[in-house]
Amino acid sequence: MHTNRLSREKSPYLLQHAHNPVDWYPWGEEAFEKARAEDKPIFLSIGYSTCHWCHVMERESFENERIAALLNQHFVPVKVDREERPDVDRIYMLFVQATTGSGGWPMSVWLTPDLKPFFGGTYFPPEDRYGRPGFAAVLQGIAEVWQRDRQRVLSAGDSVLEEIRRQVDRAMQPGAVDDGVLERGFFYFRRTYDPQHGGFGGAPKFPRPCVFTFLLREYARTGNREALEMTLHTLRAMAQGGIHDRLGGGFHRYSVDEEWRVPHYEKMLYDQAQLAVAYLEAYQITGEPDLAAVARGILDYVLRDMTSPEGGFYSAEDADSAVDPDHPEIKEEGAFYLWPEGVLEKALADPAEKERLLAERAKRPRPERDDKILTAWNGLMISAFALGAQVLGDARYEQAARRAADFILSRLYDPRQRILLRRFCNGDAAIEAFLEDYAFLAQGLLDLYETCFEPGDLENAIELTARMRELFEDREQGGFFAAPSARNGLVLQLKDADDGAEPSGNSIAAMNLLRLAQFTGQDELRQCAARLFECFAATLNNAPGALPAMLAAIGFHRAKVRQIVIAGPADAANTRALLAVVRRRFLPYKIVLLADRNATRERLSRLHPAIAGMTPLEGTAAAYVCEDYACRLPVTTPEELERMLG
C-alpha cells in the first residue's frame, strides 16, 4: 500500500488521499521548496471531504498508477482541504473562474514555484469524456509547455493575475452607499424569485439562507409583505421537498432540480445552522408550528449526529454511502436516505412507524462524517442553538450552545497570547484563524449572551472583535482582509465580498460591530462598520444581490435600534415573563441585556455607564426600553412591555 505525507495530517479530506500513489504534499514550505529546488510546477488540488466529484476524481485519477507517475515525475502535487484553508481556496478559485468562466470542486490549478497560477480547471476525467479533456493528456501537455515555452506560460499567468488584482482593487475603492440600496436588493431577489416552487433562480437550487436573513428584516423594516411571502413560500417548499431529511432532520446541500425534490445528499453544518435560524425567525413572525418543527428537527439532528463528546460540532456528512452492509466499499449517492415509494410518507404520518423506520435506518452503513471542528462553523451553530433556546424554550439547546462555546474557547483560543485557531481534529488544534472565524464566533457569543446573560460571553465577543480588528482591518480603505497578508506568501490579499452558502466575514463583522456599539456605547465601532460599508459600496450599489447579509447589517445601521434591559433576578418568574415577551417576537433591531444582580450590573456598567441606574422596581423585575440609551419609563408587567414594543 502506498503512503504519502498526507498520512501525517488530521483533515479527513487529506487523509482520504494518504494512500494514493500520488506523492502528495500538504500546503506548506516543504512543497514549495521542492518545487523551487527541482524547478517544477506545483499541481494544486483543492476539495473537501463530502465533495462527490472529488471522490470520483480520486478513484479515476489519483488512484491510477499511470496518472500518479505523470504527476510525480513532472509536478509537485499539493492537496488542500478548502475548509481548513479558505484563503488558499478563494485566491485560486478567482483564477479558475477568470480563466474558464466557471468554478467548483475538485479544483485543479497549476502554479509556478512562487505560487503564481498559470492554468486551471475543476474536475478532469482520466481520458477525454463529457466534453472535457482527459487528465493524463492535460498533464503531459502542461509538462511539455513548461519545458518548451515556459516564458509564454509565465507571462500569460502574470497577465491574468494582474488583471484579477486590478479588478479586486477597483471593486474595493471606497465610495458612498446609495440611499436606495436596500430597496434595490429587494427588487433583485424579487426578479430572481421562482413564484411556483420557491427559491431564487433555476436548477440546481441552493438554499442560501443569507437571502432569508435580509428579506425577513426588510419585512420588519418596511412591512413589505412580498419580502415575507417569498421567504415563507421558499421555506415551506424546502421543508416538503427531498432536500429536507424529514425522517432524521436537517437539510441536504442543494437540490438538483428546481422543485427541491432531488437532493445532493451531503449535509453541511453551516447549512444546518443558518436554516435553523431562518425557520426560527419565520416561526417568530407567523407562529406556525410546522416551521418550529422543522427548526427542532435541524437542531435535534445536529445534537444527535453532529456533536462531539466534548461539545464541538462536526463539519459535514457525505453524500455517498454503502448500499449493502455486507459490502461497505460499494457506495452510492444517497443510499442511506432512500426508501421504496410510499414508505417514507407512511412513516411521516404515523409516529410509531417513524420510530421503526429510524431504527431501520440506523442499521444501514452511515455516510462518512467529516469530524473536524471548525471555529467559524461552530460560531454559526452556537447562534442557532442560542436562538433555538430563546424561541422554543428548550434547555437542551442552551446547554448545547454553552458547551460548544466553552469547547472552542478552551481548546482553540489562547487568551494570554490572544490567538484563535481554526480547526480541531483528533485531539489537535491548528491553523491560525481567519476573519470568518473571529467574526462568526463573536456573533455566536453575542447570541449566547442574549440567551444566558453571562457577562463573560459579551466580554469575550468584545475581545475577539478587538483582536479581529488588529489582525485584519484595512485602516486606510475600510473593511477586513480575509487573512493576514503574511500567511504563507499568498499571491493576493482579498476581502470577503460575497454572501454565498455562508455569509462573508465582512458582513458578519459589520453586524457585530453595530451590535457591540449598542452594547457598549462606543461610537468608534459604529464608525468602523460605516467604513466597511463604504469599502464595499461598488458591489452594494451595482450588485446588491451578492451581499444580502451585508444589506441586513446596513438595515441595522440605519434603523432606530432599541436597547432592552431587564433588571431582575434571572430565575424569577417575573423576569422570565418579561424575557418571554421579547423572545416570542421577531425584533431584529434590538439588543437585550439582563442586569440580574448588583455584581452583574456593575460589570455591565463598565461597558456602558447607563446600565448602572437600571434596577428592579419595588421588588419586582423591570424592563427598560431605550433608543440610544434615552429610556422610557420602566414597566413591570408583560402586558405593559407588549404595548411598549408595539
ROFI-231599 format. One line per 3 residues: number of its first residue (from 1); for each residue x, y, z of C-alpha. Coordinates in steps of 0.001 Angstrom, whole numbers. Each point is the difference from the previous one (the first is absolute). Layout:
% residues N
NUM> X,Y,Z  ...;
END
This chain:
% residues 646
1> 0,0,0  1230,3484,-858  360,2555,2774;
4> 772,3674,-570  501,3064,2193  -3728,553,422;
7> 3,-2905,2453  1397,2458,2565  -2913,2416,-420;
10> -3215,199,2056  -2488,1153,-2640  -2343,-2867,-998;
13> 190,1220,-3600  3787,-91,-90  33,-3392,1712;
16> -2284,-1352,-2733  2970,519,-2345  2739,-1230,2338;
19> 377,-3307,-1840  -233,1213,-3584  3032,-820,-2158;
22> 237,3762,-580  2846,1455,2060  -2243,2589,1651;
25> 1308,2848,2143  -2126,2141,2297  21,3737,-707;
28> 3186,1375,1514  3655,863,-328  1200,-3582,-505;
31> -1933,-230,-3266  962,3495,-1120  3696,-643,639;
34> -135,-3238,-1998  -1600,1850,-2923  2699,2679,85;
37> 2853,-2472,392  -1185,-2271,-2827  -1366,2810,-2184;
40> -3390,-1692,-266  -3478,1467,-78  -2358,-760,2858;
43> -3185,-1929,-683  -2488,1304,2566  -3130,-2064,639;
46> -2626,1571,2268  -3129,-1712,1280  -1817,-1112,3124;
49> -999,-3279,1571  -3683,-77,-988  573,1100,-3610;
52> -1419,-2705,-2313  2077,886,-3077  3110,210,2162;
55> -563,-3671,818  -544,-766,-3676  3243,1677,-1058;
58> 1883,-1834,2728  -1280,-3399,-1118  534,707,-3688;
61> 3294,1897,50  1771,285,3341  -187,-3755,584;
64> 1137,-654,-3580  3662,-1076,-38  677,1398,-3484;
67> -1474,3416,769  1710,58,3395  3331,-643,-1729;
70> -577,2996,-2293  -834,2221,2969  3003,-1155,2005;
73> 2437,321,-2895  -934,3433,-1301  -1637,1842,2915;
76> -25,497,3743  -3518,-1170,953  -1619,1964,2845;
79> -3351,-749,1669  -2072,2620,1848  -3181,-407,2024;
82> -1919,3148,-958  -1775,-55,3365  3324,211,1830;
85> 1522,2590,-2340  -2746,2220,-1434  2628,2650,-775;
88> 1841,-2275,-2432  -3264,-1169,-1510  -1359,3511,-652;
91> 3116,1230,-1776  302,-2871,-2431  -3755,-234,-517;
94> 112,3598,-1254  2651,-1051,-2501  -1947,-3039,-1196;
97> -3185,2046,-373  1854,2735,-1876  1640,-2410,-2435;
100> -2786,-2562,-525  -3204,1907,743  -1050,-2382,2773;
103> 1269,-1606,3174  -628,-2814,2441  1574,-2965,1705;
106> 2162,-1917,-420  2042,2979,-1116  3191,-683,-1967;
109> 2553,2780,-389  3582,12,-1229  2344,2474,1694;
112> 3523,1228,-491  2409,-743,2864  -746,3515,1313;
115> -3719,-910,184  -1254,1963,-3015  -2756,-1869,-1871;
118> 333,-527,-3748  -2598,-2667,-883  -3089,-1308,1747;
121> -3296,-1822,-100  -2234,-2146,2156  -718,-3693,-528;
124> 1979,-1745,-2729  -958,-3552,-1065  2938,-2372,-466;
127> -603,-110,-3776  -1900,2323,-2362  -3643,-121,1125;
130> -3057,2206,603  1514,2574,-2345  2927,343,2399;
133> 3641,-757,-812  1497,-3058,1673  2117,649,3076;
136> 2940,-2056,-1236  139,1980,-3250  -268,3293,1898;
139> 2916,-970,2243  2174,-975,-2950  -859,3173,-1880;
142> 772,2291,2928  3274,-1805,718  1083,457,-3638;
145> -961,3683,-107  1798,616,3308  3213,-1344,-1529;
148> -397,1386,-3533  -1708,3386,349  187,942,3641;
151> 260,3732,-485  -3295,121,-1873  -1635,-1995,2798;
154> 1382,2299,2664  -963,3154,-1884  -3544,-1218,-538;
157> -370,-904,3682  1414,3357,1100  -2425,1830,-2284;
160> -3034,-1782,1400  1166,470,3578  617,3698,-567;
163> -3464,421,-1520  -1553,-1751,2997  1951,2310,2290;
166> -1250,3070,-1915  -3599,-1227,158  255,-646,3726;
169> 1490,3457,572  -2720,1671,-2088  -2748,-1830,1853;
172> 1447,1092,3353  307,3735,-748  -1887,1761,2814;
175> -3156,1899,-908  -3431,953,1274  -2704,-2648,378;
178> -3154,1116,-1793  -3023,872,2116  -2130,-2435,-1997;
181> 2309,-2991,298  -2374,-2002,2208  -2907,477,-2394;
184> 2177,-1001,-2957  1084,-3101,1874  -3646,-951,506;
187> -828,536,-3686  2975,-2125,-1039  -1349,-2963,1979;
190> -3517,715,-1208  1229,-261,-3618  1791,-3306,609;
193> -2749,-1530,2164  -1731,-3178,-1196  -3686,620,853;
196> -977,-3581,-818  2530,-2029,1975  1610,2567,2281;
199> 3667,826,81  2032,2312,-2180  1234,-868,-3469;
202> -261,-3349,-1728  1461,-3451,467  2138,-965,1769;
205> -1541,1788,2975  1969,902,3087  -1713,1244,3176;
208> 2315,3047,557  -1389,964,3423  1588,3483,-82;
211> -2807,967,-2368  -2594,-936,2623  1929,2045,2583;
214> -293,3080,-2183  -3585,-463,-1187  -1404,-622,3484;
217> 1679,3172,1212  -1381,1919,-2958  -3443,-1175,1074;
220> 672,1183,3567  1410,3321,-1241  -2625,892,-2589;
223> -2951,-2335,451  637,-1324,-3529  -2198,-3118,-196;
226> 1687,-1199,-3192  3326,-297,1808  -1688,-2141,2647;
229> -2043,-2142,-2401  2987,-785,-2246  1842,-1259,3051;
232> -2894,-1977,1452  -863,-1616,-3330  3621,-1068,-471;
235> 372,-1340,3544  -3251,-1968,-259  938,-1418,-3416;
238> 3430,-1046,1244  -1515,-1625,3088  -2290,-2139,-2183;
241> 2707,-847,-2529  2619,-2686,-285  2684,2493,1052;
244> -1444,-349,3529  757,-3214,1886  -3504,-247,1429;
247> 785,-3239,1771  3211,875,1798  19,3791,-121;
250> 2298,2470,-1699  480,1066,-3594  2089,-1277,-2871;
253> 2318,2387,-1811  -2099,832,-3064  -2671,-1219,-2380;
256> 953,-1207,-3465  -3423,1026,-1346  -2004,3210,347;
259> -2746,-1611,2111  2239,-894,2979  -750,-3699,-588;
262> 3332,-1606,-954  2745,899,2469  3750,-179,-78;
265> 156,-1945,3235  2961,1464,1862  -853,1877,3198;
268> 2052,3025,1034  78,1478,3503  -169,3575,-1299;
271> -3276,-783,-1808  -1544,-1516,3129  976,3038,2072;
274> -1304,2648,-2376  -3179,-1847,-966  -878,-621,3639;
277> 188,3764,558  -2147,682,-3080  -2746,-2392,1107;
280> 108,1346,3565  -336,3597,-1176  -2836,-958,-2357;
283> -1706,-1705,2939  383,3143,2121  -1816,1958,-2700;
286> -2767,-2478,-838  -401,-2253,3024  -315,-2988,-2381;
289> 785,-3216,1921  1282,-1709,-3167  2812,2541,-310;
292> 993,-552,3627  -50,-3764,-601  2429,287,-2913;
295> 2366,2094,2125  -248,-2552,2800  795,-2779,-2439;
298> 3157,1781,-1133  1209,678,3536  -795,-3526,1194;
301> 1831,-1489,-3009  3112,2023,835  -229,-996,3662;
304> -388,-3671,-884  2376,-470,-2926  2315,3010,-270;
307> 1108,752,3571  3294,-1210,1448  174,-1432,3533;
310> 1701,3235,1097  -2727,2194,-1474  1497,1266,-3260;
313> -1922,-452,-3242  1276,-2129,-2879  241,1449,-3496;
316> -1944,-2183,-2412  -1420,-3341,-1087  720,-1498,-3414;
319> -2432,-498,-2853  1318,-3482,-784  -721,-3033,2172;
322> 35,-3768,-337  -2981,-1757,-1566  544,-3298,1844;
325> 1385,-400,3550  1872,-3099,-1176  1782,1983,-2728;
328> 769,3441,1498  2529,712,-2750  -2794,217,-2621;
331> -1355,3488,478  -2831,1894,-1610  -1114,3597,368;
334> -2917,244,2438  -224,-3727,778  -396,703,3732;
337> -3083,2156,-597  -1925,-1810,-2758  -3152,-2089,549;
340> -2463,-1830,-2265  -2830,2199,-1218  -2612,712,2675;
343> 2011,-1266,2973  1198,3404,1191  -3418,1638,-437;
346> -1617,-2716,2095  2610,419,2747  -423,3761,123;
349> -3734,-440,574  453,-2444,2905  2382,765,2924;
352> 431,-3679,839  817,-828,-3619  2436,2919,-95;
355> 1881,-1370,3010  104,-3438,-1633  1412,1440,-3207;
358> 2588,2036,1912  1142,-3189,1728  190,-1774,-3323;
361> 2072,2812,-1484  2363,-126,2956  1014,-3509,-1113;
364> 1132,1231,-3409  3628,1002,-616  129,3716,760;
367> 1523,2523,-2350  3543,1028,915  109,2879,2444;
370> 2565,2791,-123  735,277,3708  2225,3041,-44;
373> -1317,2863,2112  252,3415,-1654  -162,3140,2108;
376> -1979,2013,-2557  -2670,-2630,-597  -275,-681,3724;
379> -616,3714,480  -2945,-206,-2414  -1361,-3055,1781;
382> 352,1633,3419  -2192,2818,-1326  -2591,-2509,-1202;
385> -169,-1893,3287  -119,3277,1941  -2968,1229,-2027;
388> -1616,-3425,256  232,192,3782  -1543,3483,-6;
391> -2860,-697,-2407  -839,-3605,840  836,113,3707;
394> 1994,-3239,-132  2785,-140,2584  1844,-2653,-2048;
397> 688,2579,-2674  1397,2524,2470  2234,-2711,1432;
400> 1207,-968,-3494  899,3582,-813  1818,409,3314;
403> 1983,-3240,-348  1105,887,-3526  1071,3498,1017;
406> 1921,-1336,2977  1653,-2610,-2217  1166,2530,-2596;
409> 1222,2478,2600  1859,-2657,1992  1484,-2054,-2858;
412> 475,2468,-2854  621,3333,1711  2964,1178,2041;
415> -1154,3142,1858  3511,871,1185  1504,68,-3463;
418> -3371,1003,-1522  283,-2696,-2676  -3066,-1714,-1407;
421> 380,-3189,-2046  -2277,-1212,-2773  -85,-3779,181;
424> -142,-2769,2608  209,-3633,-1077  1149,-3191,1712;
427> 1291,1872,3018  1952,2541,-2051  -765,3727,-199;
430> 1707,1762,-2886  -48,2714,-2688  -165,3606,1115;
433> -3521,1299,-392  -1334,2086,-2864  -2347,2969,-6;
436> -3091,-2214,-158  1122,-1962,3069  264,3142,2110;
439> -3208,1507,-1379  -2224,-3097,156  1199,-957,3484;
442> -534,3545,1296  -3520,-66,-1459  -675,-3324,1693;
445> 1160,1403,3335  -2216,3072,-379  -2975,-2254,-696;
448> 965,-2214,2914  196,3050,2265  -3561,929,-954;
451> -1009,-3561,943  1899,-691,3245  960,3581,951;
454> 3451,-993,1195  2074,3214,-171  3075,-2025,-953;
457> -1567,-825,-3377  -425,3678,-769  3512,784,1215;
460> 1475,-2776,-2154  -1896,1270,-3043  1438,3465,604;
463> 3525,-1379,356  -240,-2187,-3113  -1279,2947,-2003;
466> 2852,2186,1216  2495,-2699,-974  -1718,-440,-3357;
469> 502,3692,-692  3676,-209,911  623,-2923,-2343;
472> -2227,646,-2998  -1272,3580,-194  971,2188,-2937;
475> 427,3259,1883  423,2015,-3200  -2897,-1145,-2169;
478> -2299,-1773,2440  -1170,-3578,232  1930,-3082,1001;
481> 2402,-2271,-1840  -866,-3683,82  3452,-994,1249;
484> 3141,1744,1270  2178,1104,-2902  3035,-2040,1040;
487> -1804,-3366,-14  2206,-2409,-1993  959,2499,-2693;
490> -3441,111,-1636  -21,1820,-3330  -3117,2067,768;
493> -1508,1568,3087  -3769,-107,-239  -2993,1317,1873;
496> -3025,-2283,236  -2503,1566,-2378  -2722,-2584,-497;
499> -2787,-1356,2181  -317,-3431,-1559  -669,-3315,1699;
502> 1521,1647,3062  -132,3694,822  3204,1904,-626;
505> 2250,826,2910  -431,3696,-781  -3801,-171,159;
508> -17,-1668,3406  2805,2252,1240  -2092,3040,-943;
511> -3026,-1259,1908  2147,-874,3024  1519,3480,45;
514> -3425,1610,-110  -1403,-2229,2733  3034,596,2195;
517> -334,3752,-534  -3490,-323,1482  1197,-2187,2883;
520> 2908,2273,911  -906,3456,-1252  3336,161,-1877;
523> -715,2017,-3133  3387,-924,-1494  -1337,-3512,-575;
526> -2901,1411,-1973  2410,2132,-2008  2104,-3086,-776;
529> -3121,-1682,-1408  -783,3120,-2052  3511,-90,-1535;
532> -560,-3672,-817  -3206,813,-1886  1827,2718,-1950;
535> 2704,-2504,-959  -2651,-2269,-1558  -2045,2837,-1506;
538> 686,-996,-3611  -1311,-3530,524  -2895,1155,2180;
541> -1102,2640,-2509  480,-2036,-3168  -635,-3583,1116;
544> -1851,88,3341  -1090,-3613,-480  3587,-1077,665;
547> -96,1245,3596  -3393,-633,1634  1511,-468,3474;
550> 1796,3330,-364  -3272,1592,-1099  -1501,-1313,3240;
553> 2825,1695,1912  -637,3261,-1879  -3639,-267,1043;
556> 1112,-300,3633  2352,2963,-491  -2828,2193,-1295;
559> -2668,-1163,2453  -954,1452,3345  1420,-2798,2104;
562> -1611,-619,3367  1933,-1026,3074  -2154,-2182,2237;
565> 1316,-448,3521  -1737,-2395,2383  908,729,3628;
568> -811,-2841,2365  1133,-3442,1196  538,-2329,-2949;
571> -1994,-2841,1565  -2951,2129,1167  -3361,-689,-1645;
574> -563,3690,-826  3420,278,-1633  -689,-3058,-2133;
577> -3419,1346,-958  1497,3289,-1207  2683,-1845,-1981;
580> -2656,-2221,-1558  -1744,3067,-1416  3192,1013,-1779;
583> 912,-3491,-1175  -3253,-976,-1632  123,3052,-2279;
586> 2193,546,-3059  1902,3139,1011  3149,165,-2128;
589> 802,3596,934  670,-391,3684  2483,-1225,2576;
592> -904,-1582,3345  1858,177,3303  -819,-1500,3370;
595> 1103,1745,3190  -885,-2769,2439  2328,734,2930;
598> 1887,2983,1313  3329,-1588,-976  -1257,-657,-3531;
601> -1371,3525,-291  3345,1451,1062  1813,-2215,-2519;
604> -2320,1037,-2826  133,3661,982  3740,-69,-747;
607> -1032,-660,-3593  -2706,2674,52  -492,2302,3027;
610> -3747,453,-575  -643,-3576,1154  982,866,3579;
613> -3294,1778,621  -2221,-2760,-1375  -1269,-1858,3065;
616> -3042,-2065,987  -3041,1977,1163  -1726,-640,3320;
619> 1469,-3467,252  -1077,-1175,-3445  1796,-227,-3339;
622> -190,3015,-2279  484,476,-3727  1704,3109,-1369;
625> -464,702,-3718  2405,2582,-1372  1248,1488,-3244;
628> 3594,1240,209  -408,-506,3771  -2690,2632,183;
631> -2460,-2160,1898  -3734,-25,454  -1400,-559,3469;
634> 569,-3589,1133  -2874,-2494,-6  -512,-3058,2154;
637> -2692,-2100,-1691  39,-1984,-3252  -3077,1877,-1203;
640> 1686,3381,421  3103,-1233,-1794  -2136,-1395,-2863;
643> -1559,3429,-492  3357,1757,187  1578,-2247,-2636;
646> -2953,621,-2333;
END
